[in-house]
Amino acid sequence: MRIRTLVWALALVLPTAVVADCLRFADANTINQAFIDGGAGKQVFLCPSRIYRLREPIIFTAADQELATQGYPTGSERAILEVADDFATAIQGDCRRCARTKIKSVIVDGGRKALGRIPPHRESTGLVVIGGNEGQAIQHCSLRDPRGYTAIHVREGDNVDCKNALIENNEIGPVGEEYRPDIDGPDPEIAPLGRPLADGLCIACKNSIVRDNTFIDNTDAAIVVYCSPGSLIHANMIIARSMSAMAGILMVDATPFDGNYKLTTVKGNIIDAQGKIIRVGIGAGPPVLSDDTETYLTGGRVLANGFRGPYMGFGIAAAGLDDWMIKDNWDEATHIGNRSARCFDDPVNPDPIAFVRHPNVKNSELQREFVEEAFEYVVCIEAEHEASSSPIPVFEENPVEETPTTYSTGSEPMDEILEHSQQRMLDAIDALGRRVDILAEAHHPIEDDSPVVVAPLVTETLGDFQNRIDQLENRQHAMLDSATEMRKAIRAWNQQLSNMNEWEYEVLLDVSHKLGIFLRESEKTETDAQVNHAILSRATPGALSAHWNWSWTLVLTAAAVTTLLGYWRLSRRRHRTKMQ
């Protein structure tokens, strides 16, 4: 009985020893060496809230390896991998032996803002590159600012045998920059600084799942599906908030599966042109991006997707399709866009509408809302500027067109508060305009051609309202200025904290290195433990419990054994006393 008690007590203590330590002192070389030494199944855990500046890519080397933040957090406490040198790919996992590798709960910053784009004379690559295998996964990650053409590339592999990838619950964006002819020249594909536009996800992998991801401000397309037969693109949110996009989801390429989209299903996604134009929500078929009306794609499904927002171009554009099903999609968007001056003269594409199909679509089941029109390069449109409501529309002969402001204080909650305040003011102005129209019509019948005469009381009231509107606008600008200054101060403070953290990091590394030179191996081990303890004491609250090592385990085990032996001896002594 006492032996069972001892075993039970040890079972409570020993599991703490198997919790893997996170790598607080690490760079790409350290992480890569851990994968090389660990081989198949190796898990590398990064420390929560820690920034890792990469001077070279992290590279998976074997099957079932995993890179993650310890504890698998899903918020700001995730470890940050930051590209800090002249390359584009932060994580590469497309080797032939890299089946079932996983990337979980990390933030990956491509560094485009600091380092710029990949120039046109160099090969542009993705920020995270996987594929060519089965069962790989990227989950609960945040990816932003890739220097190359995409945030995630799931490659088909040299033998086109990629299958069963999982891209789930990630936040992707911002990605790329808007095309500016004054900087990028007449063609963004050959821009002197490198291609400005970039995709969120490019996938060419059979029977894969892309679900529950959020794409914000992906300037080329949020998701590009390269056939990927049998795959499901489901329940993703795609938003254009402060940068325009060429498309939400594209299914326009015949490579690398010879146009085979059999059972590739795009279902239940929401595409929201919230603050900037999305030129086409879902594009299916080559003529969406080209003048190729001869190539056909076969077998795809586009079901129950939704479109909303005031800046949507085309909802769904379908062309060059055979044996497709496009049904149950819904539209709540406002469709805008003018033909760009850079477009070809022929054919003349239709104005943006919710659902448009090319006459060459055949053997397919499309919902009845589709309008048949010939088109090529349907994304070749630019946003038009809608006029905001004027506070006194009756009296302005030449009203000034204005575009509602999109706030960018650096804080999403603050931006939303300011935009909500602005929208309420615009609604009030619109209501006032309608009231003025009613008052004017009461004093001036519509059929009378004489000049408009408005009662003095109405004019005086309009003046009061205009003063109140001016005051509200001044208060709103003051709020914006205050929010911007506050955000700048917070950023400066965060930068100082980061600099201090980096200084501590360098000092501790230097101390550890110098002590390791002069101490004997046994002393070095003890000193490393002390340094690690000092580092852990500076970690975030609650992090210490996740950093058990074998020395602590031995102490706890010894304490448990000593306690149980003492209890056993006391029991034996009492038993002997009773026998006497």
C-alpha positions in Angstrom: 0.0 0.0 0.0 2.8 2.4 0.9 4.7 1.5 -2.3 1.5 2.5 -4.3 1.4 5.7 -2.4 5.0 6.4 -3.3 4.4 5.7 -7.0 1.4 7.9 -7.0 3.3 10.8 -5.4 6.1 10.4 -8.0 3.6 10.4 -10.8 2.4 13.8 -9.6 5.9 15.3 -9.6 7.6 13.8 -12.6 5.2 15.1 -15.3 6.5 18.6 -14.8 9.9 17.4 -16.1 8.5 16.6 -19.6 7.3 20.2 -20.3 9.7 21.4 -23.0 11.7 24.6 -22.3 11.1 27.5 -24.7 14.1 28.9 -26.6 14.6 32.4 -25.2 18.1 32.9 -26.6 17.7 31.8 -30.2 18.1 33.0 -33.8 17.4 31.1 -37.0 20.6 29.2 -36.8 19.8 28.0 -33.3 16.3 26.9 -34.3 17.6 25.2 -37.5 20.2 23.3 -35.5 17.5 22.1 -33.1 15.6 20.7 -36.0 18.7 19.1 -37.4 19.7 17.5 -34.1 16.1 16.5 -33.1 15.2 14.9 -36.4 11.7 13.6 -37.1 9.0 14.7 -34.6 11.1 17.5 -33.1 9.1 20.3 -31.5 10.7 23.7 -31.2 8.9 26.1 -28.8 9.5 29.8 -28.8 8.9 31.9 -25.7 5.7 33.9 -25.4 5.9 37.6 -26.2 9.5 37.2 -27.4 10.8 38.9 -30.6 13.2 36.7 -32.7 15.0 38.7 -35.4 15.9 36.5 -38.3 19.1 36.9 -40.3 18.3 33.8 -42.4 15.3 31.6 -43.0 14.1 28.9 -40.5 14.1 25.6 -42.4 12.3 22.4 -41.5 14.4 19.2 -42.2 12.2 16.2 -41.3 8.7 14.8 -40.9 6.4 15.7 -38.1 8.5 18.7 -36.9 6.7 21.6 -35.3 7.5 25.3 -34.7 5.2 27.0 -32.1 4.9 29.4 -29.3 4.9 27.6 -26.0 1.4 27.1 -24.6 -0.1 27.8 -28.1 -1.5 31.3 -27.4 -3.6 33.0 -30.0 -3.2 36.7 -29.2 -0.4 39.3 -28.8 1.6 36.9 -26.5 2.6 34.9 -29.5 6.3 34.9 -30.3 7.3 37.2 -33.1 9.6 36.1 -36.0 10.8 39.3 -37.7 12.8 39.3 -40.9 15.8 41.5 -40.2 18.0 41.0 -43.3 17.8 41.1 -47.1 15.7 38.0 -47.8 12.0 37.2 -48.2 11.2 33.8 -46.8 11.1 33.6 -43.0 10.0 29.9 -42.8 10.6 27.2 -45.4 9.1 23.7 -45.0 8.7 22.3 -48.5 11.5 19.7 -48.4 10.7 16.2 -49.6 11.0 14.8 -46.1 8.8 17.5 -44.5 5.5 15.6 -44.3 3.1 16.7 -41.5 5.2 19.7 -40.4 3.3 22.3 -38.4 3.6 26.0 -37.7 1.4 27.2 -34.8 0.7 30.3 -32.8 3.5 32.6 -34.1 3.5 36.1 -35.6 5.6 36.4 -38.7 6.6 39.9 -39.9 8.1 40.1 -43.3 9.7 43.5 -42.8 8.5 45.1 -46.1 8.0 48.5 -44.4 11.6 48.5 -43.1 13.4 46.6 -45.8 11.3 47.3 -48.9 10.2 45.0 -51.7 12.2 42.2 -53.4 13.7 44.0 -56.4 12.8 42.8 -59.9 16.2 41.3 -60.7 15.8 38.8 -57.8 13.4 35.9 -57.4 10.4 36.8 -55.3 9.3 34.2 -52.8 6.7 33.8 -50.1 7.0 34.7 -46.5 6.1 31.2 -45.4 6.6 28.4 -48.0 5.4 24.9 -47.4 4.0 22.1 -49.7 5.2 19.2 -51.7 4.0 16.9 -48.9 1.0 15.6 -47.1 -0.7 16.8 -43.9 1.2 20.1 -43.3 -0.5 22.8 -41.2 -0.4 26.5 -40.4 -2.7 27.3 -37.5 -3.4 30.4 -35.2 -0.6 32.4 -36.8 -0.5 36.1 -37.8 1.4 36.9 -41.0 2.1 40.4 -42.3 4.1 42.6 -44.7 5.8 39.9 -46.9 8.6 41.4 -49.1 7.7 39.0 -51.9 4.6 38.0 -53.8 2.6 36.2 -51.0 2.3 35.7 -47.3 1.8 31.9 -47.6 2.7 29.6 -50.5 1.5 26.0 -50.4 3.5 24.5 -53.3 2.4 21.6 -55.4 5.9 20.1 -55.1 8.2 18.8 -57.8 6.1 15.7 -58.3 2.8 17.6 -58.0 1.9 15.4 -55.0 1.0 17.9 -52.3 -2.2 16.9 -50.4 -4.1 17.4 -47.2 -2.7 20.8 -46.1 -4.6 22.7 -43.4 -4.5 26.6 -43.2 -6.8 27.5 -40.3 -7.6 30.3 -37.9 -4.9 32.7 -39.1 -4.8 36.5 -39.5 -3.1 37.6 -42.8 -2.4 41.2 -43.6 -1.6 43.8 -44.4 0.0 42.3 -47.5 1.6 44.4 -50.3 1.1 48.0 -51.3 -1.3 49.7 -53.6 -0.1 50.2 -57.2 0.9 53.8 -57.8 1.8 54.7 -61.4 3.9 57.7 -60.4 6.2 55.4 -58.4 5.7 52.0 -60.0 5.5 53.0 -63.7 3.0 51.9 -66.3 3.0 48.2 -65.3 3.1 46.9 -61.7 4.7 43.6 -62.9 7.9 45.4 -63.9 7.9 48.2 -61.2 11.5 49.5 -60.7 11.3 48.9 -56.9 9.7 45.5 -57.2 6.1 44.3 -57.6 3.9 46.4 -55.2 1.0 44.0 -55.0 1.0 40.7 -53.0 -1.3 37.8 -52.2 -2.4 36.5 -48.9 -2.4 32.8 -49.7 -1.4 30.9 -52.8 -2.3 27.2 -52.7 -1.7 24.4 -55.1 -2.4 21.3 -53.0 -5.0 18.6 -53.4 -7.7 17.8 -50.8 -6.7 20.7 -48.6 -8.7 22.9 -46.2 -8.5 26.7 -45.9 -11.0 27.8 -43.3 -11.7 30.4 -40.6 -8.9 32.8 -41.6 -9.2 36.6 -41.7 -7.5 38.5 -44.5 -7.3 42.3 -44.2 -5.8 44.6 -46.8 -4.3 42.0 -49.2 -3.6 44.1 -52.2 -3.5 41.5 -55.0 -5.9 38.7 -54.0 -6.5 37.3 -50.5 -6.7 33.7 -51.7 -5.4 32.3 -55.1 -6.4 28.8 -55.8 -4.2 27.0 -58.3 -6.7 24.2 -59.1 -6.2 22.3 -55.9 -8.8 19.6 -56.8 -10.9 18.3 -53.9 -10.0 21.3 -51.6 -12.4 23.3 -49.4 -12.1 27.1 -49.1 -14.6 27.8 -46.3 -15.7 30.5 -43.8 -12.9 32.9 -44.5 -13.4 36.7 -43.9 -11.8 39.0 -46.5 -11.8 42.7 -45.9 -10.4 45.7 -47.8 -10.1 48.3 -45.1 -7.4 50.8 -46.0 -5.9 49.4 -49.2 -7.6 48.3 -52.4 -7.5 44.8 -53.7 -7.5 43.2 -57.1 -9.7 40.3 -55.9 -11.0 38.5 -52.9 -10.6 34.9 -54.2 -9.2 33.9 -57.6 -9.8 30.6 -59.4 -8.3 31.6 -62.8 -5.2 29.4 -63.4 -5.0 26.1 -65.3 -1.6 25.2 -63.7 -0.4 22.9 -62.2 -3.3 20.5 -62.5 -4.2 21.1 -66.2 -7.4 23.1 -65.3 -8.8 20.4 -63.0 -10.9 22.0 -60.3 -13.0 18.9 -59.6 -14.8 19.3 -56.3 -12.7 22.4 -55.4 -15.3 24.2 -53.3 -15.3 27.9 -52.3 -18.1 28.0 -49.8 -19.5 30.4 -47.1 -16.8 33.1 -47.4 -17.6 36.7 -46.8 -15.9 39.4 -48.9 -16.3 42.9 -47.6 -15.2 46.1 -49.5 -15.4 48.0 -46.3 -13.1 51.0 -47.0 -11.5 50.4 -50.4 -12.4 48.8 -53.7 -12.2 45.1 -54.3 -12.3 44.9 -58.0 -13.8 41.4 -58.2 -15.0 39.4 -55.2 -14.6 35.9 -56.7 -13.1 35.5 -60.1 -13.5 32.1 -61.9 -11.9 31.5 -65.2 -8.9 32.9 -67.2 -10.7 36.0 -68.8 -10.9 37.6 -65.3 -7.2 38.4 -65.6 -6.4 37.9 -69.3 -7.7 37.8 -72.8 -7.6 34.0 -72.9 -11.1 32.9 -73.9 -10.1 29.5 -75.2 -8.8 27.7 -72.0 -11.4 25.9 -69.9 -11.4 25.1 -66.2 -13.5 22.1 -65.1 -15.4 21.0 -62.1 -15.3 23.8 -59.5 -18.0 24.8 -56.9 -18.8 28.3 -55.6 -21.5 28.2 -53.0 -23.2 30.5 -50.5 -20.6 33.2 -50.4 -21.5 36.7 -49.5 -20.5 40.2 -50.7 -20.9 43.4 -48.9 -19.5 46.9 -48.5 -19.8 50.2 -50.4 -16.7 49.7 -52.6 -17.3 46.4 -54.4 -16.5 46.0 -58.1 -17.9 42.8 -59.6 -19.2 40.2 -57.1 -18.6 37.0 -59.1 -17.2 37.0 -62.6 -17.4 33.7 -64.4 -15.8 32.8 -67.7 -14.1 29.8 -69.4 -15.8 27.3 -67.2 -17.1 23.7 -67.9 -19.2 21.6 -65.4 -19.2 24.2 -62.6 -21.8 24.9 -60.0 -22.3 28.5 -58.8 -25.3 28.8 -56.5 -26.8 30.4 -53.4 -24.4 33.3 -53.3 -25.8 36.5 -51.8 -25.0 40.2 -52.4 -25.5 43.2 -50.1 -22.7 45.3 -51.7 -22.7 48.6 -53.6 -21.0 48.0 -56.9 -18.8 50.7 -58.2 -15.8 51.2 -60.6 -14.9 52.9 -63.8 -13.0 51.5 -66.7 -9.3 52.2 -66.2 -7.4 54.3 -68.7 -4.8 51.5 -68.9 -7.4 49.0 -70.2 -7.6 47.7 -73.7 -10.2 49.3 -76.0 -11.8 45.9 -77.0 -14.0 44.4 -75.7 -15.9 47.0 -73.7 -16.5 45.4 -70.4 -19.9 45.9 -68.6 -20.2 48.1 -65.6 -19.6 46.4 -62.2 -22.6 44.2 -61.1 -23.1 41.4 -58.6 -23.0 38.4 -61.0 -21.6 38.4 -64.6 -21.0 35.4 -66.8 -19.2 35.2 -70.1 -21.0 33.5 -73.1 -18.3 30.8 -73.2 -19.5 29.2 -69.8 -20.9 25.8 -70.7 -22.4 22.7 -69.0 -22.7 24.6 -65.7 -25.3 25.3 -63.2 -25.4 29.1 -62.3 -27.8 31.0 -60.1 -30.4 33.0 -62.0 -29.1 36.4 -61.1 -26.2 36.1 -63.5 -26.1 38.5 -66.4 -24.4 37.3 -69.6 -21.8 39.7 -71.0 -18.5 39.3 -72.9 -15.5 40.6 -71.0 -11.7 40.3 -70.7 -9.4 41.7 -67.9 -12.5 42.3 -65.8 -10.4 43.6 -62.9 -9.3 46.5 -65.1 -11.4 49.1 -63.2 -10.7 51.9 -60.8 -12.7 53.2 -57.8 -15.0 56.1 -58.4 -15.4 58.8 -55.7 -18.9 59.2 -54.4 -20.1 62.6 -53.2 -20.9 62.9 -49.6 -24.1 64.6 -48.5 -24.0 68.4 -48.3 -25.4 70.1 -45.2 -27.5 72.5 -47.4 -28.0 70.8 -50.7 -30.8 73.1 -51.9 -28.6 76.2 -52.1 -25.4 74.8 -53.5 -25.3 75.2 -57.2 -22.0 73.3 -57.5 -21.6 70.9 -54.6 -18.1 69.8 -53.8 -17.5 66.0 -53.9 -15.7 64.6 -50.9 -14.6 61.1 -50.0 -15.4 60.0 -46.4 -12.3 59.9 -44.3 -10.8 56.5 -43.4 -9.0 56.9 -40.1 -5.7 55.3 -39.3 -4.5 56.2 -35.8 -2.7 52.8 -35.4 -5.4 51.6 -33.1 -8.3 49.6 -34.6 -10.7 50.3 -31.7 -10.0 54.1 -31.9 -10.4 54.0 -35.7 -13.8 52.4 -35.3 -14.9 54.9 -32.7 -13.9 57.8 -34.9 -15.5 56.3 -38.0 -18.7 55.6 -36.0 -18.8 59.2 -34.9 -18.2 60.4 -38.5 -21.0 58.1 -39.8 -23.5 59.5 -37.2 -22.6 63.0 -38.2 -23.0 62.2 -41.9 -26.4 60.5 -41.2 -27.5 63.7 -39.3 -26.4 65.9 -42.2 -28.3 63.6 -44.6 -31.5 63.8 -42.5 -31.1 67.6 -42.3 -30.8 67.8 -46.1 -34.0 65.8 -46.5 -35.7 68.2 -44.0 -34.6 71.2 -46.0 -35.9 69.7 -49.2 -39.3 69.3 -47.5 -39.3 72.9 -46.2 -38.3 74.2 -49.6 -41.0 72.3 -51.4 -43.6 73.6 -49.0 -42.7 77.2 -50.0 -42.0 76.4 -53.7 -44.2 74.0 -55.6 -42.2 71.8 -58.0 -44.1 72.8 -61.1 -43.3 76.5 -60.6 -40.2 77.8 -62.4 -39.7 80.9 -60.4 -36.7 81.3 -58.1 -36.6 79.4 -54.8 -37.7 81.6 -51.9 -37.1 80.2 -48.4 -38.6 81.7 -45.2 -36.1 83.7 -43.1 -36.8 81.4 -40.2 -35.6 78.4 -42.3 -32.5 80.3 -43.3 -31.7 81.2 -39.7 -32.2 77.7 -38.6 -29.9 76.4 -41.3 -27.2 78.8 -40.2 -27.5 77.5 -36.6 -27.3 73.9 -37.8 -24.2 74.8 -40.0 -22.5 76.2 -36.9 -23.2 73.1 -34.9 -21.9 70.9 -37.7 -18.7 73.0 -37.8 -18.3 72.6 -34.1 -18.8 68.8 -34.4 -16.2 68.6 -37.1 -13.7 70.6 -35.1 -14.2 68.3 -32.1 -13.8 65.3 -34.3 -10.5 66.6 -35.7 -9.3 67.3 -32.1 -10.2 63.7 -31.1 -8.2 62.4 -34.1 -5.2 64.5 -33.2 -5.3 63.4 -29.6 -5.7 59.8 -30.6 -2.7 60.0 -33.0 -0.5 61.7 -30.4 -1.4 59.1 -27.8 -0.7 56.3 -30.2 2.7 57.8 -31.1 3.6 58.0 -27.4 2.6 54.4 -26.9 4.7 53.3 -29.9 7.7 55.2 -28.6 7.2 53.7 -25.1 7.0 50.2 -26.7 10.1 50.9 -28.7 12.0 51.9 -25.5 10.9 48.7 -23.8 12.0 46.6 -26.8 15.4 48.3 -26.9 15.9 47.7 -23.1 14.9 44.0 -23.6 17.4 43.7 -26.5 20.1 45.3 -24.3 19.4 42.8 -21.5 19.5 40.0 -24.1 22.9 41.0 -25.5 24.4 41.4 -22.0 23.2 38.0 -20.8 24.5 36.4 -24.0 27.9 38.1 -23.6 28.1 37.0 -19.9 27.1 33.4 -20.8 29.7 33.3 -23.6 32.6 34.7 -21.5 31.9 32.5 -18.5 31.7 29.5 -20.8 35.3 30.1 -22.0 36.9 30.2 -18.5 34.9 27.8 -16.4 35.2 24.0 -16.3 32.4 22.0 -18.0 30.7 21.2 -14.6 30.9 24.8 -13.5 29.6 25.9 -16.9 26.5 23.8 -16.6 25.8 25.2 -13.2 26.4 28.8 -14.4 24.1 28.3 -17.4 21.4 27.2 -15.1 21.8 30.3 -13.0 21.7 32.5 -16.1 18.6 30.7 -17.3 17.0 31.3 -13.9 17.8 35.0 -14.1 16.3 35.2 -17.5 13.2 33.3 -16.5 12.7 35.7 -13.5 12.3 38.5 -16.1 9.8 36.6 -18.2 6.1 37.5 -18.2 4.1 36.7 -15.1 3.2 33.0 -15.0 5.8 32.0 -17.5 8.2 30.6 -14.8 5.9 27.6 -14.3 6.5 26.5 -17.9 10.3 26.4 -17.5 10.9 23.4 -15.3 14.3 21.7 -15.8 15.6 18.5 -14.4 17.3 20.1 -11.4 14.0 21.3 -10.2 12.5 17.9 -10.9 15.1 16.2 -8.8 14.6 18.6 -5.9 10.9 18.0 -5.9 11.3 14.3 -6.3 13.8 14.1 -3.4 11.5 16.2 -1.3 8.5 13.9 -2.1 10.6 10.7 -1.4 12.0 12.1 1.9 8.5 13.1 3.1 7.1 9.7 2.2 10.0 7.8 3.9 9.5 9.9 7.0 5.9 9.1 7.0 6.7 5.4 6.5 9.2 5.3 9.4 6.8 7.1 11.7 4.1 4.6 10.9 6.5 1.7 11.6 7.5 3.2 14.9 3.8 3.6 16.0 3.1 0.0 14.9 6.0 -1.3 17.0 4.8 0.7 20.0 1.4 -0.8 19.7 2.8 -4.3 19.5 4.8 -3.8 22.7 
